Each structure stands twice: as C-alpha cells, then as structure tokens.
Amino acid sequence: MAFSRFPLLALVSLFCASQLIAQPATQSSSASKLDSVVESFETAEVTPIRTGSPRNTLQSLHQLRDDLETSLGAYWQQQNTSNAAQIAFVVGQIRALIDLSQVPLASRRETGTQTALFLLDVLGRIKTIDAAALPGPDEIDDQPGNGFRLPGTPLRIVEIVEGDRAGEHLFSADTVRSAPRFLAGLKTLPLRSSLPITSWDDTSRQLSGPWIPIAGIAKLPDFMKRSVLDTPIWKILIVLLLSVASGVVLRIWHRLLVEWMTDDPVKIVRLKILSPIGIMIALLWLQYVFSFQVNTTGRFFNLTEFCLVVVFYLAATGAFWVMSRAFFETIIVDPRRSNRSLDDSFIRLVGQIIGFIGGVLILGYGAHELGVPVLSMIAGFGIGGIAVALAVRPTLENLIGGFILFIDKPVRVGDYCTFGDQSGTVENIGMRSTQLRAIDRTQISIPNAQFADMQIVNWAKCDTMLINETLGLRFETDAEQMRYVLVKIREMLHSHPRIEAETIRVRFKGFGDSSKNVDVRIYAKTREWNDFYSIKEDILLRIDDIVEAAGTGFAFPSQTLYWSRDPGLDTERTQKAHQEVATWRRQRKLPFPRFSSKTLEALSGKLKYPPPGSPDYFATDEELAEGGETLSADQPQDPVSEKKPEEKSGD
C-alpha cells in the first residue's frame, strides 16, 4: 500500500504545479476555483471582443467598459461569486485587447488589469474618440508601420505580426508604460461613468472578493483605506495575517510528519515529500485568496506574487528531488531485485542526477515566469562557452570518473581496499567524490576522477589471504638442522586445516647479512581480518616451537658482543635432529625437493586447529567465522571450502 501511494503523491505535486503555471497567453486566467466559475458563467450578456482592425478594437473597449459598469453595479447590489466572476471575465476581456507579450508571466495578470483600468481612466477623461475615425477591416492595408495613434493621446493600436495572436490589432506593448504616465496629467479632469466613481484605478484598489463584505470595508477608518505600495493598508494587514497563519499551519504539519517518521529509509523519504507538497498547496490557496478575495493591486501585488512564485518553485524543486530519491530507493529495496551494493550506489547516483536536472529545469521555468531572460542567458553561455567549460571541467571529470567506477567495478560499496598509502572501506560513490571509512574511523573523501586513476587493491576480491614471512635462523644452524626445520614447517602447514595445501611454499632462500633466511609463503583460507591474524598467529607460534625443537634459534639482525663463554648449541637436540634426518635417508623418505603424494595424503588435516586447550577447539567453521571483520559487506566471512587452485601455483 505504501508503494501505491507514491504515484498518487507525484500526481498531486504535478497537479499543483500545473494549477499555478497554466495561464493562457490571451486571457491570463489563473488556475483557481474562480476559473471554474468563470468558465461556467453565461457569457452571452458580455460583448465578444473583435480585434480585426483598430476600429473594432476601440469599439470592443467601449462596449466592454459599459459591460464592466453593469457588472460592477450588480456586484455592489449583490456580493456573490457569480457577480465577481462576471467582473473578472470582463476585465480579462479588456486585458485581451492589450499586447502583454513583454510582461513577465508571473505579473502579467495584474499588470494587464492595471493597464486596462488606466485605459478606462484615460478614455473616460479625454474627449470622446469616435471609433469610426480609425480604419476598419477594409482600410487596414494603409496602416502605418507604427500603428494608429488615438487622437489626443500617446496610445497606439498596432497589428501583431507574430505569435498566437498574429494578425490582431491590439493596444501596443508600450501602453503598459505610456498609459499611467499620460493619466497622471489627467487626474484633475472628471471621469465620465454611469457609476458614482472618480477613478477606475482607485475603485479597484478598494474592491474585494465575496469573502469580504463591502459593508465591512465601508466601516473601516479612513487611514486603513490609504494606499501603501498601491494597496490599501487593510488589505496588507489581511495578507500578513494569512501568511503568518499559513506558516504556523505548515509548521504544525511538518512537526506531525517528523513524529510519523519510522526507521524505514524509504518511508522516511516518502513522508518528506508531504512537506513541500503541503507548502505548494498552501501557496496556491494563498495566491487565490490574495488575488481574488483580498484583491491586492499594484506594487504590493507584484511583491506578494514574486514571493509566492519563488517559494512555490523552491518547494516544487524540493518535492521533485525528494520524489526522485523515493522512487529510486523503492527500486533498491524491491524484493524482486537482488541486493547488489554497487548497483544500489549506481541507482542512487542516477536518481541524484535526475533530481538535479529536474530541479534545474523547474527553477529555470520559475525564473522565466518571473521575467528572468533564461533563454538569453543560455544563449550568452555560447559567448563565454570556453570559460564555462573550464569552470565545469573538474565537475564533469568527477562525474565521468564516477561512471567509470560503476562500469569498471574496481570496488563496490562495502569493499575494503588500499589506494595509494591509505586503506579504508568504501561507504558511498557519489556524483563528485567517493567516501571511504579508514581503519581509525576517519572518513576519507576522494574526487572520483582522482580515485579512478589510482592503483586500487581490492581486498574484498581475495579468495584467500597471503601470509608471507622470512625467517632468519642463526648462522650456526647446520644443514641437517635446516632440513629438519624445513620439513617440520612443511608438515605443520600441510596438516593445518586453515592453510591451502596446494600453494604452500617453504624454502631456504639464501644467506642474509646476519642470518640464514627461510621464505614462508602460504595462503590462509579466510576473507576476514580477525580470523586471518588468528591463523597467522597460530602459524608463527608453531614455527617458533619447530625452530626451538631443532636446537637452533633466530638470528639477531645486529652485531653481538659476548662477554661470557658461549654455551653453543644444544648438543643433544642437534644429535637427535641428525639421527632423524639420517633415518629419512636410509628409508629413502628424505622429502626434498618435495613430499611424496603418499606422505601428503597422510599429513592432510592431521594437525588440530585451533590447538588443544583453546575454547574454540570444538567449534565449527561457522562458529569461528561469527562476529568477524569481513572484507566485503555482501560476501561470506569464511570461505574455507572455496578453492581455486587453478588460479595459484605452489611448490
């Protein structure tokens, strides 16, 4: 059931995002509950706009002004959602007469509404312009390149030559700037209107949605109706109050999510999705209330809209990042998939890359909605492409190095390895670096590009572990004693159950500066460090007993000054060793250069390990391997039975 909820959360997130960004270019209708009312509103009473010529455009503006006066009067008489939707629809029709293509998407609705009201204020204060004086559909061939200017105003109606509205005649994009400037000089002139208003702009500032009664607004003191940032003070206070209340609710929601957290990492990631989803839903609700109930205007609207859009897209980016992690973590823990740690890290890396790319695209779209020229900035990268390439080169190298580590597989997460002069266990292979845990428990972080180029010794891929020692015997050790030591060590090793018999090599390899050197190279049947050192310790102690039994000793790697008479070697033990070697000769059993197969068969497994007296003497191999320090997180600890003699050669 938990897995089935994940697609639902993803759909909710995408739905919330689509509700904010779905704004038609022609009418800028916001995704909200009011839109559904507007769509169902009977529009037969509203004059459809015509923009086939400058004359049609101006006639449509005059007719829509009359419709707006009728709708506003009806709203004052009966404050309900239907009449509010009527006003919003008429204002949207007037906005559609203005070229808003150069206005950022986030502020297009408010900027278009303000410009439409400025147009109504201008045309209601100057001498009435006869639409018949402008060219009609049959006369537009003579239209000048800069459009037609309305007599007595700087306002122009131009033909749109590209885009979805190509061929239509709209008020030019410069109207957004010229209309308020021109209106500033007309403030002293009276407004012609059938309503008891003095300014369309001032009236819209005090207008609110059905949730806020007009009678209550009328009772407010005059100072509350004063405008700050083009919005009455009482509206600013409501916005601040709702924002604080929403923040408190979101904080409580986040605390509840924290209490619901479990030990399951996948469930934790999925619950984290609900936090940004809650923020996105709250922002959509606030946008609806601020825009259609409180009806913020002007610069304060632009400020609140900017904050809402920024926080929304940051939350959307966080939601996408967390959803990407949750999706790929779900794949990792899927019981139908074998648990391979390298693949787990690779899947997490892919999830991080997808989450990063998706987050960048979401933020880019949000910046575009705020009016940031994202496409121009991307095009500008072409000019500074060399500088950018040099700047991101290390990042790209590390990213490629990470993929090389996954493809070549020199190590995997959980493997113990040696690199350079350091050793550690691989904990994570990320987009930029690889983290390893050293023996002293410190964390080592190496850039992927550097790590991929290093000589890496992966101990986890050892099937057995090497014991390679050089024994330095005293120069007084004669040949018979040396033979005795070599034979007894070989017998002991072949009898040892934790030493691989096929690779045993014990040889008198030469004379050192102060010793006769014997090379011992054997492989212990283990992949676990503690067990390895336990086996090595047992071997060395047995070798020490053999050397002592031969009547010789280990050489000192230094000069020795004797101040007393040297007792010499043990004569009795020396004689005993000589006699045993002589017996081998007489019986033709001298094991040089190697033991006979019959002797090897007799020696195999004869020695008891662990030695008698040890608490582990009667323990099984599985019991000895418990609690070990493995070389890899997903490999058996004690592969005693695993042998690959074809991969090694012994003497």
KEVEXKE-283732 format. One line per 10 residues: their letters; for each residue x, y, z of C-alpha. Coordinates in steps of 0.25 Angstrom, whole numbers, padded with zeros to 4 digits. Example, Ala and Ser with C-alpha at 12.3 -4.5 7.8 and 13.67 -1.06 7.14 Angstrom:
# KEVEXKE-283732
as) 0049,-0018,0031 ~ 0055,-0004,0029
This chain:
# KEVEXKE-283732
mafsrfplla) 0000,0000,0000 ~ 0011,0010,0003 ~ 0017,0008,-0011 ~ 0004,0010,-0017 ~ 0003,0024,-0010 ~ 0015,0029,-0017 ~ 0010,0031,-0031 ~ -0002,0038,-0024 ~ 0007,0048,-0017 ~ 0015,0050,-0030
lvslfcasql) 0002,0053,-0038 ~ -0003,0063,-0027 ~ 0010,0070,-0028 ~ 0009,0071,-0043 ~ -0005,0075,-0042 ~ -0002,0086,-0032 ~ 0009,0091,-0041 ~ 0000,0091,-0053 ~ -0010,0099,-0046 ~ 0000,0110,-0044
iaqpatqsss) 0006,0110,-0058 ~ -0006,0108,-0067 ~ -0008,0123,-0071 ~ -0013,0125,-0085 ~ -0006,0136,-0092 ~ -0018,0142,-0098 ~ -0026,0144,-0085 ~ -0017,0141,-0074 ~ -0027,0133,-0066 ~ -0021,0128,-0053
askldsvves) -0023,0113,-0049 ~ -0032,0115,-0037 ~ -0046,0111,-0032 ~ -0051,0124,-0038 ~ -0047,0120,-0052 ~ -0057,0109,-0052 ~ -0068,0119,-0048 ~ -0063,0128,-0060 ~ -0064,0116,-0070 ~ -0078,0113,-0066
fetaevtpir) -0083,0127,-0066 ~ -0093,0130,-0077 ~ -0085,0140,-0086 ~ -0096,0143,-0095 ~ -0098,0156,-0087 ~ -0084,0161,-0090 ~ -0080,0166,-0103 ~ -0069,0157,-0110 ~ -0057,0165,-0114 ~ -0053,0168,-0128
tgsprntlqs) -0039,0171,-0132 ~ -0039,0170,-0147 ~ -0036,0185,-0149 ~ -0033,0197,-0140 ~ -0047,0202,-0141 ~ -0052,0188,-0136 ~ -0042,0188,-0124 ~ -0047,0202,-0119 ~ -0061,0199,-0121 ~ -0059,0186,-0113
lhqlrddlet) -0052,0194,-0102 ~ -0064,0204,-0101 ~ -0074,0192,-0101 ~ -0066,0185,-0090 ~ -0066,0198,-0082 ~ -0081,0198,-0082 ~ -0081,0183,-0078 ~ -0072,0186,-0067 ~ -0080,0197,-0061 ~ -0092,0188,-0062
slgaywqqqn) -0085,0176,-0055 ~ -0079,0185,-0044 ~ -0093,0191,-0041 ~ -0099,0177,-0040 ~ -0087,0173,-0031 ~ -0090,0185,-0021 ~ -0104,0181,-0020 ~ -0102,0166,-0018 ~ -0088,0162,-0014 ~ -0087,0148,-0019
tsnaaqiafv) -0077,0139,-0026 ~ -0085,0139,-0039 ~ -0085,0154,-0040 ~ -0070,0154,-0036 ~ -0067,0144,-0047 ~ -0075,0154,-0057 ~ -0065,0165,-0053 ~ -0053,0156,-0054 ~ -0058,0151,-0068 ~ -0060,0166,-0073
vgqiralidl) -0047,0171,-0068 ~ -0040,0158,-0075 ~ -0046,0162,-0088 ~ -0041,0176,-0087 ~ -0027,0171,-0083 ~ -0028,0163,-0096 ~ -0028,0176,-0104 ~ -0014,0179,-0099 ~ -0001,0173,-0104 ~ 0005,0168,-0091
sqvplasrre) 0015,0159,-0098 ~ 0027,0166,-0092 ~ 0022,0166,-0078 ~ 0027,0154,-0069 ~ 0017,0143,-0067 ~ 0016,0144,-0052 ~ 0011,0158,-0052 ~ 0004,0158,-0066 ~ -0010,0157,-0060 ~ -0008,0169,-0050
tgtqtalfll) 0000,0177,-0060 ~ -0011,0175,-0071 ~ -0022,0178,-0061 ~ -0015,0191,-0056 ~ -0013,0195,-0071 ~ -0027,0192,-0074 ~ -0032,0201,-0063 ~ -0023,0212,-0067 ~ -0028,0212,-0081 ~ -0042,0213,-0076
dvlgriktid) -0038,0225,-0067 ~ -0031,0232,-0079 ~ -0043,0230,-0089 ~ -0053,0234,-0078 ~ -0046,0247,-0076 ~ -0042,0252,-0090 ~ -0051,0256,-0101 ~ -0059,0244,-0106 ~ -0052,0237,-0118 ~ -0060,0233,-0129
aaalpgpdei) -0057,0219,-0133 ~ -0061,0222,-0148 ~ -0049,0231,-0149 ~ -0040,0219,-0148 ~ -0038,0210,-0160 ~ -0048,0198,-0161 ~ -0045,0184,-0167 ~ -0045,0189,-0181 ~ -0036,0200,-0179 ~ -0024,0194,-0171
ddqpgngfrl) -0016,0192,-0183 ~ -0012,0206,-0182 ~ -0008,0204,-0167 ~ 0006,0211,-0164 ~ 0017,0202,-0158 ~ 0016,0208,-0145 ~ 0001,0206,-0144 ~ -0010,0216,-0141 ~ -0010,0226,-0130 ~ -0023,0230,-0123
pgtplrivei) -0025,0245,-0125 ~ -0020,0254,-0113 ~ -0013,0242,-0107 ~ 0000,0235,-0108 ~ -0007,0222,-0108 ~ -0006,0213,-0121 ~ -0013,0201,-0127 ~ -0003,0192,-0135 ~ -0004,0180,-0143 ~ 0002,0167,-0136
vegdragehl) 0011,0161,-0146 ~ 0016,0148,-0139 ~ 0011,0139,-0128 ~ -0002,0133,-0125 ~ -0009,0146,-0128 ~ -0003,0150,-0141 ~ -0012,0158,-0150 ~ -0020,0164,-0138 ~ -0020,0179,-0135 ~ -0016,0182,-0120
fsadtvrsap) -0012,0193,-0112 ~ 0003,0193,-0113 ~ 0012,0187,-0102 ~ 0017,0202,-0099 ~ 0003,0204,-0094 ~ 0008,0198,-0081 ~ 0017,0210,-0079 ~ 0010,0221,-0086 ~ -0004,0220,-0080 ~ 0000,0223,-0066
rflaglktlp) 0009,0234,-0070 ~ -0002,0240,-0078 ~ -0012,0238,-0068 ~ -0004,0246,-0057 ~ -0007,0258,-0065 ~ -0022,0256,-0066 ~ -0025,0254,-0051 ~ -0031,0267,-0050 ~ -0041,0264,-0061 ~ -0055,0258,-0057
lrsslpitsw) -0058,0243,-0060 ~ -0069,0240,-0069 ~ -0077,0228,-0064 ~ -0090,0223,-0060 ~ -0085,0219,-0047 ~ -0082,0228,-0035 ~ -0067,0226,-0036 ~ -0056,0236,-0039 ~ -0045,0227,-0043 ~ -0045,0212,-0048
ddtsrqlsgp) -0032,0210,-0042 ~ -0036,0215,-0028 ~ -0049,0208,-0029 ~ -0042,0195,-0032 ~ -0032,0196,-0020 ~ -0043,0196,-0010 ~ -0051,0185,-0017 ~ -0050,0171,-0011 ~ -0056,0157,-0013 ~ -0069,0151,-0008
wipiagiakl) -0062,0147,0005 ~ -0060,0161,0010 ~ -0073,0169,0011 ~ -0074,0182,0005 ~ -0081,0188,0017 ~ -0070,0184,0026 ~ -0060,0191,0017 ~ -0069,0204,0017 ~ -0068,0204,0033 ~ -0053,0204,0033
pdfmkrsvld) -0046,0217,0037 ~ -0040,0226,0026 ~ -0026,0223,0030 ~ -0028,0208,0027 ~ -0033,0211,0013 ~ -0020,0219,0010 ~ -0011,0212,0000 ~ 0003,0207,0002 ~ 0010,0201,-0010 ~ -0003,0203,-0018
tpiwkilivl) -0011,0194,-0008 ~ -0020,0199,0004 ~ -0014,0197,0018 ~ -0025,0188,0022 ~ -0022,0178,0010 ~ -0007,0178,0014 ~ -0011,0174,0029 ~ -0020,0163,0024 ~ -0009,0158,0015 ~ 0001,0158,0026
llsvasgvvl) -0009,0151,0036 ~ -0012,0140,0026 ~ 0003,0138,0023 ~ 0006,0136,0037 ~ -0005,0127,0040 ~ -0001,0118,0028 ~ 0013,0118,0033 ~ 0008,0113,0046 ~ -0001,0102,0040 ~ 0011,0098,0031
riwhrllvew) 0020,0097,0043 ~ 0010,0088,0051 ~ 0009,0080,0038 ~ 0024,0078,0038 ~ 0024,0074,0053 ~ 0014,0064,0050 ~ 0022,0058,0039 ~ 0034,0057,0048 ~ 0026,0049,0058 ~ 0021,0040,0048
mtddpvkivr) 0036,0036,0043 ~ 0040,0022,0044 ~ 0053,0014,0043 ~ 0050,0010,0029 ~ 0058,0019,0020 ~ 0048,0018,0008 ~ 0036,0022,0017 ~ 0044,0034,0022 ~ 0047,0039,0008 ~ 0033,0037,0005
lkilspigim) 0028,0045,0017 ~ 0038,0056,0014 ~ 0030,0058,0000 ~ 0018,0063,0008 ~ 0025,0075,0014 ~ 0028,0082,0000 ~ 0014,0077,-0005 ~ 0008,0084,0007 ~ 0015,0097,0004 ~ 0011,0097,-0011
iallwlqyvf) -0004,0094,-0007 ~ -0003,0106,0003 ~ 0003,0115,-0007 ~ -0007,0112,-0017 ~ -0018,0115,-0007 ~ -0011,0128,-0003 ~ -0010,0132,-0017 ~ -0025,0130,-0019 ~ -0029,0138,-0007 ~ -0019,0149,-0009
sfqvnttgrf) -0023,0151,-0024 ~ -0038,0148,-0024 ~ -0043,0151,-0010 ~ -0033,0161,-0004 ~ -0030,0167,-0018 ~ -0016,0172,-0016 ~ -0012,0182,-0026 ~ 0000,0190,-0032 ~ 0014,0188,-0026 ~ 0009,0181,-0014
fnltefclvv) 0003,0170,-0023 ~ 0016,0169,-0030 ~ 0023,0167,-0017 ~ 0014,0157,-0012 ~ 0013,0150,-0025 ~ 0028,0150,-0026 ~ 0030,0143,-0012 ~ 0019,0133,-0015 ~ 0025,0129,-0028 ~ 0039,0128,-0023
vfylaatgaf) 0035,0120,-0011 ~ 0026,0111,-0019 ~ 0037,0107,-0029 ~ 0047,0105,-0018 ~ 0037,0095,-0012 ~ 0034,0089,-0025 ~ 0049,0087,-0027 ~ 0050,0080,-0013 ~ 0038,0072,-0016 ~ 0044,0067,-0029
wvmsraffet) 0057,0064,-0022 ~ 0050,0056,-0011 ~ 0041,0049,-0021 ~ 0053,0045,-0029 ~ 0060,0039,-0017 ~ 0048,0032,-0012 ~ 0045,0026,-0026 ~ 0060,0020,-0027 ~ 0060,0016,-0013 ~ 0048,0008,-0015
iivdprrsnr) 0055,0001,-0027 ~ 0066,-0002,-0018 ~ 0058,-0009,-0007 ~ 0049,-0016,-0017 ~ 0050,-0031,-0012 ~ 0049,-0036,-0027 ~ 0063,-0030,-0029 ~ 0076,-0036,-0023 ~ 0083,-0027,-0013 ~ 0096,-0023,-0020
slddsfirlv) 0102,-0011,-0013 ~ 0109,-0006,-0026 ~ 0096,-0005,-0033 ~ 0090,0001,-0021 ~ 0100,0013,-0022 ~ 0099,0014,-0037 ~ 0083,0015,-0035 ~ 0085,0025,-0025 ~ 0095,0033,-0034 ~ 0085,0033,-0045
gqiigfiggv) 0074,0037,-0036 ~ 0082,0049,-0031 ~ 0086,0053,-0046 ~ 0071,0053,-0050 ~ 0067,0060,-0038 ~ 0077,0071,-0040 ~ 0074,0072,-0055 ~ 0059,0073,-0052 ~ 0061,0083,-0041 ~ 0069,0092,-0050
lilgygahel) 0058,0091,-0061 ~ 0047,0095,-0050 ~ 0056,0107,-0045 ~ 0058,0111,-0059 ~ 0043,0111,-0062 ~ 0041,0119,-0050 ~ 0051,0129,-0053 ~ 0045,0130,-0067 ~ 0031,0133,-0061 ~ 0038,0144,-0052
gvpvlsmiag) 0043,0151,-0065 ~ 0057,0146,-0064 ~ 0063,0144,-0078 ~ 0066,0130,-0077 ~ 0068,0127,-0092 ~ 0076,0139,-0094 ~ 0085,0135,-0082 ~ 0087,0121,-0088 ~ 0090,0128,-0102 ~ 0100,0136,-0095
fgiggiaval) 0107,0124,-0090 ~ 0111,0121,-0104 ~ 0120,0134,-0104 ~ 0126,0130,-0091 ~ 0126,0115,-0094 ~ 0141,0113,-0092 ~ 0141,0120,-0079 ~ 0129,0112,-0074 ~ 0135,0099,-0080 ~ 0148,0102,-0072
avrptlenli) 0140,0105,-0059 ~ 0132,0092,-0060 ~ 0143,0083,-0065 ~ 0146,0077,-0051 ~ 0132,0075,-0048 ~ 0130,0067,-0061 ~ 0143,0059,-0059 ~ 0138,0055,-0046 ~ 0124,0051,-0051 ~ 0130,0043,-0062
ggfilfidkp) 0140,0037,-0052 ~ 0128,0032,-0044 ~ 0122,0025,-0056 ~ 0136,0019,-0059 ~ 0136,0013,-0045 ~ 0122,0007,-0047 ~ 0125,0002,-0061 ~ 0139,-0004,-0058 ~ 0135,-0008,-0044 ~ 0149,-0008,-0037
vrvgdyctfg) 0142,-0006,-0024 ~ 0128,-0006,-0019 ~ 0121,-0001,-0006 ~ 0125,-0009,0006 ~ 0139,-0013,0000 ~ 0151,-0012,0008 ~ 0162,-0006,-0001 ~ 0176,0000,-0001 ~ 0179,0012,-0010 ~ 0192,0020,-0010
dqsgtvenig) 0197,0019,0004 ~ 0183,0019,0010 ~ 0173,0008,0013 ~ 0158,0008,0016 ~ 0144,0002,0014 ~ 0136,0009,0002 ~ 0123,0015,0008 ~ 0118,0023,-0004 ~ 0121,0026,-0018 ~ 0114,0040,-0021
mrstqlraid) 0113,0049,-0033 ~ 0126,0057,-0029 ~ 0134,0048,-0019 ~ 0136,0035,-0013 ~ 0135,0033,0003 ~ 0143,0023,0010 ~ 0144,0019,0025 ~ 0158,0018,0029 ~ 0163,0008,0040 ~ 0164,0019,0050
rtqisipnaq) 0149,0022,0047 ~ 0152,0035,0040 ~ 0145,0038,0027 ~ 0153,0040,0014 ~ 0147,0047,0002 ~ 0154,0046,-0011 ~ 0149,0052,-0024 ~ 0144,0041,-0034 ~ 0154,0045,-0045 ~ 0166,0044,-0036
fadmqivnwa) 0161,0031,-0029 ~ 0158,0025,-0043 ~ 0173,0028,-0047 ~ 0179,0022,-0035 ~ 0184,0008,-0033 ~ 0174,0001,-0025 ~ 0176,-0012,-0017 ~ 0162,-0018,-0014 ~ 0164,-0028,-0002 ~ 0149,-0032,-0003
kcdtmlinet) 0152,-0040,-0016 ~ 0163,-0048,-0009 ~ 0158,-0063,-0009 ~ 0169,-0066,0001 ~ 0179,-0057,0009 ~ 0194,-0057,0008 ~ 0204,-0060,0019 ~ 0218,-0057,0014 ~ 0229,-0057,0025 ~ 0244,-0058,0024
lglrfetdae) 0250,-0066,0036 ~ 0265,-0062,0039 ~ 0272,-0074,0046 ~ 0286,-0073,0053 ~ 0298,-0076,0044 ~ 0302,-0087,0054 ~ 0290,-0095,0048 ~ 0296,-0106,0041 ~ 0290,-0113,0028 ~ 0283,-0124,0036
qmryvlvkir) 0276,-0115,0045 ~ 0272,-0106,0033 ~ 0266,-0119,0027 ~ 0259,-0122,0040 ~ 0253,-0108,0041 ~ 0248,-0108,0027 ~ 0242,-0122,0027 ~ 0235,-0119,0041 ~ 0229,-0106,0036 ~ 0224,-0112,0023
emlhshprie) 0218,-0124,0031 ~ 0211,-0114,0040 ~ 0206,-0105,0029 ~ 0201,-0117,0021 ~ 0194,-0122,0034 ~ 0187,-0109,0037 ~ 0173,-0109,0033 ~ 0172,-0094,0030 ~ 0184,-0093,0020 ~ 0182,-0096,0006
aetirvrfkg) 0191,-0108,0003 ~ 0193,-0106,-0012 ~ 0200,-0093,-0010 ~ 0210,-0096,0002 ~ 0224,-0091,-0001 ~ 0235,-0092,0010 ~ 0249,-0091,0004 ~ 0263,-0088,0009 ~ 0265,-0076,0000 ~ 0278,-0070,0003
fgdssknvdv) 0289,-0064,0013 ~ 0286,-0051,0019 ~ 0295,-0041,0026 ~ 0293,-0048,0039 ~ 0284,-0060,0037 ~ 0281,-0072,0028 ~ 0267,-0068,0022 ~ 0255,-0077,0020 ~ 0244,-0072,0012 ~ 0230,-0076,0016
riyaktrewn) 0218,-0073,0006 ~ 0205,-0078,0009 ~ 0190,-0075,0007 ~ 0180,-0075,0019 ~ 0166,-0079,0016 ~ 0159,-0067,0020 ~ 0154,-0054,0016 ~ 0152,-0048,0030 ~ 0163,-0039,0036 ~ 0162,-0044,0051
dfysikedil) 0162,-0059,0046 ~ 0174,-0056,0037 ~ 0182,-0051,0049 ~ 0178,-0062,0057 ~ 0182,-0072,0047 ~ 0195,-0065,0045 ~ 0198,-0064,0060 ~ 0196,-0079,0061 ~ 0205,-0082,0049 ~ 0216,-0073,0055
lriddiveaa) 0215,-0079,0069 ~ 0217,-0093,0063 ~ 0229,-0089,0055 ~ 0235,-0084,0067 ~ 0233,-0097,0074 ~ 0239,-0104,0062 ~ 0252,-0095,0062 ~ 0254,-0097,0077 ~ 0252,-0113,0075 ~ 0263,-0113,0064
gtgfafpsqt) 0273,-0107,0074 ~ 0275,-0094,0067 ~ 0269,-0080,0068 ~ 0266,-0067,0061 ~ 0278,-0058,0057 ~ 0279,-0044,0063 ~ 0280,-0034,0052 ~ 0291,-0027,0059 ~ 0305,-0029,0064 ~ 0306,-0036,0077
lywsrdpgld) 0318,-0034,0087 ~ 0319,-0046,0096 ~ 0325,-0044,0110 ~ 0324,-0058,0114 ~ 0327,-0072,0109 ~ 0316,-0076,0098 ~ 0310,-0089,0103 ~ 0308,-0092,0088 ~ 0296,-0100,0082 ~ 0289,-0111,0089
tertqkahqe) 0297,-0124,0086 ~ 0286,-0134,0090 ~ 0276,-0128,0081 ~ 0285,-0126,0070 ~ 0289,-0140,0071 ~ 0274,-0144,0071 ~ 0272,-0136,0058 ~ 0283,-0142,0051 ~ 0279,-0156,0054 ~ 0264,-0153,0049
vatwrrqrkl) 0270,-0148,0036 ~ 0279,-0160,0035 ~ 0267,-0169,0037 ~ 0260,-0162,0025 ~ 0272,-0164,0016 ~ 0273,-0179,0020 ~ 0258,-0181,0017 ~ 0258,-0173,0005 ~ 0248,-0163,0010 ~ 0256,-0150,0010
pfprfssktl) 0245,-0140,0006 ~ 0254,-0132,-0004 ~ 0251,-0125,-0013 ~ 0236,-0129,-0008 ~ 0228,-0138,0000 ~ 0223,-0151,-0007 ~ 0208,-0151,-0010 ~ 0206,-0163,0000 ~ 0212,-0154,0011 ~ 0204,-0142,0007
ealsgklkyp) 0191,-0151,0008 ~ 0195,-0156,0021 ~ 0198,-0142,0026 ~ 0186,-0135,0021 ~ 0177,-0130,0033 ~ 0185,-0137,0043 ~ 0188,-0125,0051 ~ 0178,-0120,0060 ~ 0174,-0105,0059 ~ 0170,-0098,0068
ppgspdyfat) 0180,-0105,0077 ~ 0176,-0113,0088 ~ 0173,-0105,0101 ~ 0167,-0094,0092 ~ 0152,-0090,0096 ~ 0149,-0091,0081 ~ 0155,-0105,0080 ~ 0142,-0112,0077 ~ 0136,-0100,0070 ~ 0131,-0102,0055
deelaegget) 0136,-0093,0044 ~ 0123,-0085,0044 ~ 0124,-0082,0059 ~ 0139,-0078,0057 ~ 0134,-0068,0046 ~ 0123,-0061,0054 ~ 0126,-0047,0058 ~ 0137,-0045,0048 ~ 0142,-0033,0041 ~ 0139,-0036,0027
lsadqpqdpv) 0146,-0030,0014 ~ 0132,-0028,0007 ~ 0118,-0025,0012 ~ 0112,-0036,0003 ~ 0121,-0047,0003 ~ 0122,-0059,0013 ~ 0132,-0058,0024 ~ 0139,-0071,0024 ~ 0140,-0078,0010 ~ 0148,-0089,0016
sekkpeeksg) 0143,-0099,0006 ~ 0145,-0090,-0006 ~ 0157,-0093,-0014 ~ 0162,-0089,-0027 ~ 0175,-0096,-0029 ~ 0176,-0093,-0044 ~ 0178,-0078,-0040 ~ 0190,-0081,-0032 ~ 0203,-0089,-0033 ~ 0210,-0095,-0021
d) 0224,-0102,-0019
